[in-house]
Amino acid sequence: MKILILSAKTGGGHMRAAEAFEAVVKEKDPSNEVLIVDGLEYVNHYFSKAIVKGYKFSATKIPNIYGLMYRASDSDNSTYKFMQKTNTHFAKKIIPLLAEFRPDVIVSTHPFMTIMCSSLKEKKITNIPLISIVTDFKTHASCINPGVSEYVVSSSEMVDQLEKLGVDRNIVHPVGIPISPIFFEKDENKSQHLKELGFSPDLQTVLIMAGSFGVTDILKIYESLNEIDIDFQVIVITGRNQKLFNAFNNILRNNPDMRVGSPQVNFETHEDPTLRRETKMKLTKKTKLIYFTDEVYKYMHISDLIITKPGGLTVTESLAACLPMLLFKGIPGQETDNTEYLTSNNLAISIRTSTEDKIHNILSDKKHSTVTETVYKLLKYPERLRSMKESCERLNNKDSAYRVYDIVKNAVDNMKSPLIIPNDYDEELNSEEFERLSAEIIEEFMKKYNIDDDIDFSEYNVD
């Protein structure tokens, strides 16, 4: 079986889902051929750069506008049509890849790639099965395309959501987002593993996963943890965020008795003068600092609580590890949708950062619980933690990647006379053309939502 997995690097979740599924495909049958392709980069470098950097910029610098655009593209309007038109324009660029690799099935973990492949199927250029994996906990219009053979979703609620939008529920499979099976395994030697890391097996452990965005809010959350009058220990995973790693490293350098182990990095660490206040922080909690790691599962299994952003893959991995979640600063759109699902099902608690608290308290008479108060209550009175853990055990989708494999294999087995029509399409969209097309939709969007067109975006650096 030859499987082409199309993904994109807008956030880490899409690629992680692709890689987790690839591992299971090879485990099930070593003769299977798998090819993972960053589809955005493959079809057009300028398109990929605009989407990836545009996502990072808007999600971190102007999240409210990003949220508006996300909601606007979730209905049949000009924003949605632009998204469909742009992706359809690039769809034919995938044909040489199909003609060369000759896959038996296409698996998409990114909605833009689903749109492109669906377009090719509508135009009868190919008829091979297209499996769409939705990597969040609520559907979006971009996920729904007529050329999709089967949908893989995270929950039974999403089956009803897709059916209301016209999708046959018989092709929607709530088997869960594919993640590595190792997250579902229980750590039978938790105490020993804590000791090996230099931690006490008798203390509760809080894991902070910072993701690729943001520095200040993470440091403020960490500072809040050190103000809690309970003895517990902390693991911080900064991902590939060197600035955040340096900030934490300098804090621990000034509190050497609180550092657990030594950090292993292949880049030069230095002090950031803009974060001098944070580096003078007085620590009360033993802390292990980790840069990027392929062993996130290990740290999830030994932790009692995770503090993280509500990205689809991270929360799915936490669910699999039965690790209660404290979610902060979800990006308006898919992450706030994820938060709503997780909190309503007793899988997580949502907290606001200090900046968000100030805004909330101005607009509301009811004071929102702070990080300090929430973590204190959870660790001091762990009944809620136990309840959340039980909810995770009840709702996580064990063996999700294996069940996705069965769906894919069944689609291939039922395929008769696969077709890929070669095409000599070689039109290239250059950077100027793409900027012109983008400017048109941005101008229309800003007018529609009365967004100030004097915003100076030059101060933001997204490189």
C-alpha positions in Angstrom: 0.0 0.0 0.0 1.4 3.4 -1.0 0.2 6.3 1.2 0.8 9.9 0.4 0.3 12.1 3.5 -0.1 15.8 2.8 0.4 18.3 5.7 1.7 21.8 6.5 3.7 23.6 9.1 1.1 26.0 10.3 1.6 25.1 14.0 3.1 21.8 15.0 0.0 19.6 15.2 -0.6 18.9 11.6 2.8 17.5 11.0 2.9 15.6 14.3 -0.4 13.8 13.3 1.2 12.9 10.0 4.3 11.5 11.6 2.4 9.5 14.2 0.3 7.9 11.5 3.3 7.2 9.4 4.9 5.3 12.3 1.8 3.1 12.7 1.6 2.4 8.9 5.1 1.1 8.9 4.6 -0.9 12.0 1.5 -2.6 10.6 3.2 -3.6 7.4 6.9 -2.8 6.7 6.2 -3.2 3.0 3.9 -0.1 3.0 5.4 2.9 1.4 4.7 6.3 3.0 5.6 9.7 1.8 4.9 12.8 4.0 5.0 16.1 2.0 4.6 19.7 3.2 2.0 20.4 0.6 2.1 24.2 1.0 5.8 24.4 0.3 5.5 21.8 -2.5 2.9 23.8 -4.5 4.4 27.2 -4.0 7.1 28.7 -1.8 5.5 32.1 -1.7 2.1 30.7 -0.8 3.7 28.6 2.0 5.6 31.5 3.4 2.6 33.8 3.4 0.4 31.2 5.1 2.9 30.0 7.7 4.2 33.4 8.6 0.8 35.0 8.3 -0.6 32.4 10.7 2.2 33.0 13.2 1.9 36.8 12.9 -1.9 37.0 13.2 -2.2 34.4 15.9 0.3 36.0 18.2 0.3 39.7 17.3 -3.3 40.4 16.3 -5.2 37.3 17.6 -8.6 39.1 17.7 -8.3 39.9 14.0 -7.2 36.3 13.3 -10.3 35.1 15.2 -12.5 37.3 13.0 -10.9 35.9 9.9 -11.3 32.3 11.1 -15.0 32.9 11.8 -15.5 34.7 8.5 -14.0 31.8 6.5 -16.4 29.4 8.3 -19.3 30.6 6.2 -20.1 31.1 2.5 -18.8 34.6 2.0 -15.9 36.4 0.3 -13.3 35.3 2.8 -14.3 31.6 2.4 -14.5 31.9 -1.4 -11.0 33.5 -1.5 -9.6 30.6 0.6 -11.3 28.0 -1.7 -10.3 29.8 -4.9 -6.6 30.2 -3.8 -6.2 26.6 -2.9 -8.0 25.4 -6.0 -5.6 27.5 -8.1 -2.7 25.6 -6.6 -4.3 22.2 -6.8 -2.9 21.2 -10.2 0.6 21.7 -8.8 0.1 18.4 -6.9 -0.5 16.4 -10.0 3.2 15.8 -10.8 3.6 14.5 -7.2 0.7 12.1 -7.7 2.0 11.0 -11.1 5.5 10.3 -9.7 4.6 8.6 -6.5 1.4 6.9 -7.7 -0.3 6.6 -4.2 -3.1 4.2 -3.5 -4.6 6.8 -1.1 -4.1 10.4 0.0 -4.3 11.3 3.7 -4.6 15.0 4.5 -3.9 16.5 7.9 -4.4 20.1 6.8 -7.6 21.6 5.5 -5.8 23.5 2.7 -4.4 20.2 1.3 -7.9 18.7 1.6 -9.3 21.5 -0.5 -6.7 21.0 -3.2 -7.1 17.3 -3.4 -10.9 17.5 -3.4 -10.6 19.9 -6.3 -8.6 17.4 -8.3 -11.2 14.7 -7.7 -14.1 17.0 -8.7 -12.3 17.7 -12.0 -11.8 13.9 -12.5 -8.1 14.2 -12.6 -7.9 11.5 -10.0 -10.3 9.2 -8.2 -8.1 7.7 -5.5 -9.5 7.9 -1.9 -9.0 11.1 0.0 -9.0 10.7 3.8 -9.3 14.0 5.8 -8.0 14.0 9.4 -9.4 17.0 11.3 -6.9 17.9 14.0 -9.2 20.0 16.3 -12.3 19.4 18.3 -14.8 21.4 16.3 -15.3 21.4 12.5 -14.7 24.3 10.2 -16.1 24.9 6.7 -12.6 24.5 5.2 -12.6 20.8 6.3 -15.8 20.0 4.4 -15.2 19.2 0.7 -17.1 17.0 -1.8 -14.0 15.0 -2.8 -13.4 13.6 0.7 -13.9 9.8 0.9 -13.7 9.5 4.7 -13.4 12.0 7.6 -11.5 11.2 10.8 -12.6 13.3 13.7 -11.8 13.6 17.4 -15.3 13.1 19.0 -18.8 11.9 18.4 -20.0 15.5 18.7 -18.2 16.3 15.5 -20.2 13.6 13.6 -23.3 15.5 14.4 -21.6 18.8 13.4 -20.6 17.5 10.0 -24.0 15.9 9.4 -25.7 19.3 10.0 -23.4 20.7 7.3 -24.4 18.1 4.8 -21.9 15.4 5.2 -23.1 11.8 5.3 -22.4 10.6 8.8 -21.5 7.2 7.6 -18.2 8.5 6.3 -17.4 10.3 9.5 -15.3 8.3 12.0 -14.9 9.6 15.6 -11.8 7.4 16.2 -9.6 10.3 17.4 -6.7 12.2 16.0 -3.8 9.9 15.3 -1.0 10.1 17.9 1.8 7.8 18.8 0.4 4.8 20.8 3.1 5.3 23.4 1.0 8.2 24.9 -1.7 5.6 25.9 0.8 3.4 27.8 0.8 3.7 31.6 4.0 4.4 33.4 4.3 1.5 35.8 7.6 2.9 37.2 6.6 6.5 37.8 8.4 6.9 41.1 11.6 5.5 39.8 11.5 7.7 36.7 10.9 10.8 38.9 14.0 9.8 41.0 16.1 9.3 37.9 15.3 12.9 36.8 16.2 14.2 40.2 12.7 14.8 41.4 10.9 13.5 44.6 8.4 10.8 44.0 6.4 12.1 46.9 5.6 15.5 45.4 3.1 16.4 42.8 4.5 17.5 39.4 3.3 20.3 37.1 4.3 20.2 33.4 4.4 23.4 31.4 4.4 23.1 27.7 5.0 26.5 26.1 4.7 25.7 22.4 6.3 27.9 19.8 4.7 31.2 20.6 5.0 33.7 23.4 7.4 34.4 26.2 5.9 36.9 28.7 2.7 35.1 29.5 4.6 31.8 30.2 7.0 33.6 32.5 4.2 35.2 34.4 2.5 31.8 34.8 5.7 30.3 36.1 6.1 33.2 38.5 2.6 32.6 39.8 3.4 28.9 40.4 6.4 30.0 42.6 4.0 32.1 44.7 1.9 29.0 45.7 2.3 27.9 49.3 2.4 24.2 48.5 5.5 22.1 47.8 5.5 20.7 44.3 7.9 20.4 41.4 7.9 21.8 37.8 8.9 20.6 34.3 9.2 23.2 31.6 9.3 22.2 27.9 10.0 25.3 25.7 9.9 23.5 22.4 12.1 25.1 19.7 11.6 28.6 21.3 15.2 29.7 21.9 14.1 33.1 23.4 11.9 31.4 25.9 14.5 28.8 26.8 17.1 31.5 27.4 14.7 33.4 29.7 14.1 30.3 31.8 17.7 29.3 31.7 18.7 32.7 33.1 16.1 32.5 35.9 17.5 29.1 36.9 21.0 30.3 36.6 20.2 32.9 39.3 18.5 30.1 41.4 20.9 27.2 41.0 19.6 25.3 44.0 16.2 25.1 42.3 17.5 23.7 39.0 17.1 20.0 38.4 19.6 18.5 36.0 21.5 20.4 33.3 20.0 21.6 30.0 21.2 20.1 26.8 21.1 22.5 23.8 23.1 23.0 20.7 22.9 26.8 20.6 24.5 29.7 22.5 22.5 30.8 25.6 22.5 34.4 26.6 20.6 36.9 28.7 17.8 38.9 27.2 18.0 42.5 28.6 14.3 43.0 28.0 13.5 40.3 30.5 15.7 41.4 33.4 12.8 41.6 35.9 11.9 38.0 35.2 15.5 36.8 35.5 15.6 38.1 39.1 12.6 36.0 40.0 12.9 34.2 43.3 12.1 30.5 42.9 10.5 28.2 45.4 9.9 25.1 43.2 12.4 22.6 41.9 12.4 22.9 38.1 13.7 20.9 35.2 14.1 22.9 32.0 13.9 21.1 28.6 14.3 22.4 25.1 12.8 20.4 22.2 12.2 16.7 23.0 10.8 13.6 21.3 9.9 12.2 24.7 7.0 14.4 25.6 5.1 11.2 26.5 7.6 10.4 29.2 7.1 13.8 31.0 3.3 13.6 30.6 3.2 10.2 32.2 5.1 11.4 35.3 3.1 14.6 35.7 -0.1 15.3 37.6 -1.2 18.5 35.7 -0.2 20.1 32.5 -0.4 23.9 31.8 -0.5 24.5 28.0 -2.2 26.2 25.1 -5.2 24.3 23.7 -3.6 23.1 20.4 -5.3 20.1 19.0 -2.4 17.6 19.1 -1.0 18.6 22.5 -4.4 18.3 24.2 -5.0 15.0 22.4 -1.7 13.6 23.7 -2.6 14.9 27.2 -6.0 13.1 26.9 -4.2 9.9 25.9 -1.9 10.2 28.9 -4.9 10.9 31.1 -3.3 14.1 32.2 -5.6 16.9 33.5 -5.2 20.2 31.7 -5.0 23.9 32.6 -5.4 25.8 29.4 -4.4 29.4 28.8 -4.6 32.0 26.0 -6.2 30.0 23.2 -5.9 31.6 19.8 -9.4 32.9 18.9 -10.9 30.3 16.5 -9.9 26.7 16.6 -8.1 26.9 20.0 -11.0 28.6 21.8 -13.3 25.9 20.2 -11.0 23.3 21.6 -11.1 24.9 25.0 -14.9 24.9 25.0 -15.1 21.2 24.2 -12.5 20.2 26.8 -13.8 22.3 29.7 -17.4 21.3 29.0 -16.4 17.6 29.2 -14.4 18.1 32.5 -11.1 17.4 30.8 -9.6 20.8 31.4 -9.9 24.1 33.2 -9.4 27.4 31.4 -7.3 30.2 33.0 -6.6 33.7 31.9 -3.1 35.3 31.8 -2.6 38.4 33.9 -3.2 40.7 30.9 -6.4 38.9 30.0 -7.5 39.1 33.7 -7.3 42.8 33.6 -9.4 43.1 30.6 -11.9 40.6 31.9 -12.3 42.3 35.3 -13.0 45.6 33.6 -15.8 44.1 31.6 -17.2 41.7 34.2 -18.3 42.1 37.8 -17.2 38.6 38.6 -13.5 38.1 39.2 -11.9 35.3 37.2 -9.7 32.8 39.1 -6.0 33.5 38.8 -3.4 30.9 37.9 -2.2 30.9 41.5 -5.7 30.3 42.9 -6.6 27.6 40.4 -3.4 25.6 40.8 -3.4 25.9 44.5 -7.0 24.5 44.7 -6.2 21.6 42.3 -3.1 20.5 44.2 -4.3 21.2 47.7 -7.7 19.4 47.1 -7.0 16.8 44.3 -10.6 15.5 44.0 -11.0 17.7 40.9 -7.8 16.4 39.4 -9.0 12.8 40.0 -12.3 13.6 38.4 -10.6 15.2 35.3 -8.3 12.2 35.0 -11.3 9.8 35.0 -13.0 11.9 32.3 -9.8 11.6 30.2 -9.8 7.9 30.6 -13.5 7.8 29.6 -13.2 10.0 26.5 -9.8 9.4 25.1 -9.6 7.3 21.9 -7.2 4.5 22.5 -5.4 3.1 19.5 -6.5 6.1 17.4 -3.7 5.7 14.9 -4.4 2.0 14.4 -8.1 2.7 13.8 -7.2 5.3 11.2 -5.0 2.8 9.5 -8.0 0.4 9.3 -10.1 3.1 7.7 -7.4 3.9 5.2 -6.7 0.3 4.3 -10.5 -0.4 3.8 -10.7 2.6 1.5 -7.8 1.2 -0.6 -9.2 -2.3 -0.6 -12.5 -1.0 -2.0 -10.9 1.1 -4.7 -11.3 -0.1 -8.2 -9.3 1.2 -11.2 -7.3 4.1 -9.5 -6.8 7.0 -11.9 -4.3 9.8 -12.1 -4.4 11.9 -15.3 -1.0 13.5 -16.0 -1.0 17.3 -16.6 1.6 19.7 -18.0 0.3 22.6 -15.8 3.3 24.6 -14.9 1.9 28.1 -14.1 3.7 29.7 -11.2 2.3 32.3 -9.0 5.0 34.8 -8.1 5.3 36.8 -4.9 3.9 40.0 -6.5 0.8 38.2 -7.8 0.2 36.5 -4.5 0.6 39.8 -2.6 -1.9 41.4 -5.0 -4.5 38.7 -4.5 -3.9 38.8 -0.7 -4.2 42.5 -0.6 -7.6 42.4 -2.2 -9.2 40.1 0.3 -7.5 41.9 3.3 -8.8 45.2 2.1 -12.3 43.8 1.7 -12.1 42.1 5.2 -10.9 45.3 6.9 -13.7 47.3 5.4 -16.3 44.8 6.4 -15.2 44.7 10.1 -14.3 48.4 10.3 -10.7 47.6 11.2 -8.4 50.6 11.3 -6.3 50.7 8.2 -3.6 52.8 9.9 -2.3 49.9 11.9 1.5 49.9 11.7 2.4 46.3 11.1 6.1 47.1 10.5 6.8 47.0 14.2 6.1 43.2 14.2 8.8 40.8 13.3 7.7 37.3 12.4 11.0 36.0 11.0 
